[in-house]
Amino acid sequence: MRAVGRKVIAKALDRDAVETASGLILPQIATKDDWFGEVVAVGPEVKSVKPGDIIVAPVYTAVEFASFDRGETYRAYHEDNIL
């Protein structure tokens, strides 16, 4: 899977809470309008995240798509929409 431009592709995390890089624990219920995911691909112009990073992004700013050969759902975000 390959991202273009400033796009970031992430898959959902199956967790009740997510711990950020700084150690802050965010419960899923506290951020009902936000989505937690793990970055799987970034475009060549993306500077703020890399594959393997955990991201938080608004639910409504993504394009959701499915990979039928992997059986997973992914979301594509513009780098500016990641919190």
CYANA upper distance limits for C-alpha pairs under 8 A (distance plus 0.5 A):
  1 MET  CA     41 ALA  CA      7.31
  2 ARG  CA     41 ALA  CA      6.49
  2 ARG  CA     42 VAL  CA      7.66
  2 ARG  CA     43 GLY  CA      7.73
  3 ALA  CA      7 LYS  CA      6.31
  3 ALA  CA      8 VAL  CA      6.88
  3 ALA  CA      9 ILE  CA      7.11
  3 ALA  CA     41 ALA  CA      6.39
  3 ALA  CA     42 VAL  CA      5.74
  3 ALA  CA     43 GLY  CA      5.02
  3 ALA  CA     44 PRO  CA      8.31
  4 VAL  CA     42 VAL  CA      7.77
  4 VAL  CA     43 GLY  CA      4.83
  4 VAL  CA     44 PRO  CA      7.10
  4 VAL  CA     45 GLU  CA      8.48
  5 GLY  CA     43 GLY  CA      5.40
  5 GLY  CA     44 PRO  CA      6.44
  5 GLY  CA     45 GLU  CA      5.90
  5 GLY  CA     46 VAL  CA      7.79
  6 ARG  CA     42 VAL  CA      7.87
  6 ARG  CA     43 GLY  CA      5.77
  6 ARG  CA     44 PRO  CA      7.49
  6 ARG  CA     45 GLU  CA      5.63
  6 ARG  CA     46 VAL  CA      5.50
  6 ARG  CA     78 HIS  CA      6.35
  6 ARG  CA     79 GLU  CA      6.07
  7 LYS  CA     42 VAL  CA      6.56
  7 LYS  CA     43 GLY  CA      5.85
  7 LYS  CA     46 VAL  CA      7.60
  7 LYS  CA     76 ALA  CA      6.95
  7 LYS  CA     77 TYR  CA      6.07
  7 LYS  CA     78 HIS  CA      5.09
  7 LYS  CA     79 GLU  CA      6.26
  8 VAL  CA     39 VAL  CA      7.42
  8 VAL  CA     40 VAL  CA      8.41
  8 VAL  CA     41 ALA  CA      6.53
  8 VAL  CA     42 VAL  CA      5.08
  8 VAL  CA     43 GLY  CA      6.90
  8 VAL  CA     46 VAL  CA      8.16
  8 VAL  CA     76 ALA  CA      6.07
  8 VAL  CA     77 TYR  CA      5.66
  8 VAL  CA     78 HIS  CA      6.66
  8 VAL  CA     79 GLU  CA      6.71
  9 ILE  CA     39 VAL  CA      6.38
  9 ILE  CA     40 VAL  CA      6.28
  9 ILE  CA     41 ALA  CA      5.65
  9 ILE  CA     42 VAL  CA      6.77
  9 ILE  CA     74 TYR  CA      7.18
  9 ILE  CA     75 ARG  CA      6.17
  9 ILE  CA     76 ALA  CA      4.99
  9 ILE  CA     77 TYR  CA      6.93
 10 ALA  CA     37 GLY  CA      6.10
 10 ALA  CA     38 GLU  CA      5.68
 10 ALA  CA     39 VAL  CA      4.67
 10 ALA  CA     40 VAL  CA      5.76
 10 ALA  CA     41 ALA  CA      7.50
 10 ALA  CA     74 TYR  CA      6.12
 10 ALA  CA     75 ARG  CA      5.96
 10 ALA  CA     76 ALA  CA      7.05
 11 LYS  CA     37 GLY  CA      5.73
 11 LYS  CA     38 GLU  CA      5.95
 11 LYS  CA     39 VAL  CA      7.14
 11 LYS  CA     40 VAL  CA      7.48
 11 LYS  CA     72 GLU  CA      8.13
 11 LYS  CA     73 THR  CA      6.91
 11 LYS  CA     74 TYR  CA      5.10
 11 LYS  CA     75 ARG  CA      6.88
 12 ALA  CA     35 TRP  CA      8.20
 12 ALA  CA     36 PHE  CA      6.67
 12 ALA  CA     37 GLY  CA      4.84
 12 ALA  CA     38 GLU  CA      6.95
 12 ALA  CA     73 THR  CA      7.98
 12 ALA  CA     74 TYR  CA      7.45
 13 LEU  CA     36 PHE  CA      6.60
 13 LEU  CA     37 GLY  CA      5.59
 13 LEU  CA     38 GLU  CA      7.06
 15 ARG  CA     28 GLN  CA      8.16
 16 ASP  CA     27 PRO  CA      6.56
 16 ASP  CA     28 GLN  CA      5.89
 16 ASP  CA     29 ILE  CA      8.25
 17 ALA  CA     25 ILE  CA      7.02
 17 ALA  CA     26 LEU  CA      5.93
 17 ALA  CA     27 PRO  CA      4.57
 17 ALA  CA     28 GLN  CA      5.77
 18 VAL  CA     25 ILE  CA      6.11
 18 VAL  CA     26 LEU  CA      5.75
 18 VAL  CA     27 PRO  CA      6.92
 18 VAL  CA     28 GLN  CA      7.90
 18 VAL  CA     36 PHE  CA      7.99
 19 GLU  CA     23 GLY  CA      6.19
 19 GLU  CA     24 LEU  CA      5.97
 19 GLU  CA     25 ILE  CA      4.81
 19 GLU  CA     26 LEU  CA      6.73
 20 THR  CA     24 LEU  CA      5.76
 20 THR  CA     25 ILE  CA      6.91
 20 THR  CA     26 LEU  CA      8.17
 20 THR  CA     54 ILE  CA      7.62
 26 LEU  CA     30 ALA  CA      7.70
 26 LEU  CA     31 THR  CA      8.32
 27 PRO  CA     31 THR  CA      7.64
 28 GLN  CA     32 LYS  CA      7.12
 31 THR  CA     35 TRP  CA      8.27
 33 ASP  CA     58 PRO  CA      6.57
 33 ASP  CA     59 VAL  CA      6.30
 34 ASP  CA     56 VAL  CA      6.87
 34 ASP  CA     57 ALA  CA      5.94
 34 ASP  CA     58 PRO  CA      4.92
 34 ASP  CA     59 VAL  CA      5.73
 35 TRP  CA     56 VAL  CA      6.02
 35 TRP  CA     57 ALA  CA      5.79
 35 TRP  CA     58 PRO  CA      6.44
 35 TRP  CA     59 VAL  CA      5.99
 36 PHE  CA     54 ILE  CA      7.59
 36 PHE  CA     55 ILE  CA      6.25
 36 PHE  CA     56 VAL  CA      5.24
 36 PHE  CA     57 ALA  CA      7.23
 37 GLY  CA     54 ILE  CA      6.19
 37 GLY  CA     55 ILE  CA      5.89
 37 GLY  CA     56 VAL  CA      7.13
 38 GLU  CA     51 PRO  CA      8.09
 38 GLU  CA     52 GLY  CA      6.38
 38 GLU  CA     53 ASP  CA      6.21
 38 GLU  CA     54 ILE  CA      5.10
 38 GLU  CA     55 ILE  CA      6.71
 39 VAL  CA     49 VAL  CA      8.34
 39 VAL  CA     50 LYS  CA      7.28
 39 VAL  CA     51 PRO  CA      5.30
 39 VAL  CA     52 GLY  CA      5.74
 39 VAL  CA     53 ASP  CA      5.95
 39 VAL  CA     54 ILE  CA      6.86
 39 VAL  CA     55 ILE  CA      7.56
 40 VAL  CA     51 PRO  CA      5.40
 40 VAL  CA     52 GLY  CA      6.78
 41 ALA  CA     50 LYS  CA      7.92
 41 ALA  CA     51 PRO  CA      6.02
 42 VAL  CA     46 VAL  CA      6.81
 42 VAL  CA     49 VAL  CA      8.17
 42 VAL  CA     50 LYS  CA      7.00
 42 VAL  CA     51 PRO  CA      7.26
 46 VAL  CA     79 GLU  CA      7.09
 48 SER  CA     79 GLU  CA      8.09
 49 VAL  CA     53 ASP  CA      6.95
 55 ILE  CA     82 ILE  CA      7.34
 55 ILE  CA     83 LEU  CA      7.78
 56 VAL  CA     82 ILE  CA      6.71
 56 VAL  CA     83 LEU  CA      6.05
 57 ALA  CA     61 THR  CA      8.35
 57 ALA  CA     81 ASN  CA      6.93
 57 ALA  CA     82 ILE  CA      5.20
 57 ALA  CA     83 LEU  CA      5.83
 58 PRO  CA     62 ALA  CA      8.18
 58 PRO  CA     81 ASN  CA      7.75
 58 PRO  CA     82 ILE  CA      7.91
 58 PRO  CA     83 LEU  CA      8.21
 61 THR  CA     77 TYR  CA      7.36
 61 THR  CA     81 ASN  CA      7.43
 62 ALA  CA     75 ARG  CA      6.32
 62 ALA  CA     76 ALA  CA      5.99
 62 ALA  CA     77 TYR  CA      5.54
 62 ALA  CA     78 HIS  CA      8.34
 63 VAL  CA     75 ARG  CA      5.99
 63 VAL  CA     76 ALA  CA      5.70
 63 VAL  CA     77 TYR  CA      7.37
 64 GLU  CA     73 THR  CA      7.61
 64 GLU  CA     74 TYR  CA      6.30
 64 GLU  CA     75 ARG  CA      4.89
 64 GLU  CA     76 ALA  CA      6.96
 65 PHE  CA     73 THR  CA      6.32
 65 PHE  CA     74 TYR  CA      5.95
 65 PHE  CA     75 ARG  CA      6.71
 66 ALA  CA     71 GLY  CA      7.65
 66 ALA  CA     72 GLU  CA      6.35
 66 ALA  CA     73 THR  CA      4.81
 66 ALA  CA     74 TYR  CA      6.47
 67 SER  CA     71 GLY  CA      6.14
 67 SER  CA     72 GLU  CA      6.07
 67 SER  CA     73 THR  CA      6.75
 67 SER  CA     74 TYR  CA      8.02
 68 PHE  CA     72 GLU  CA      7.59
 77 TYR  CA     81 ASN  CA      6.98
 77 TYR  CA     82 ILE  CA      7.71
 78 HIS  CA     82 ILE  CA      7.84
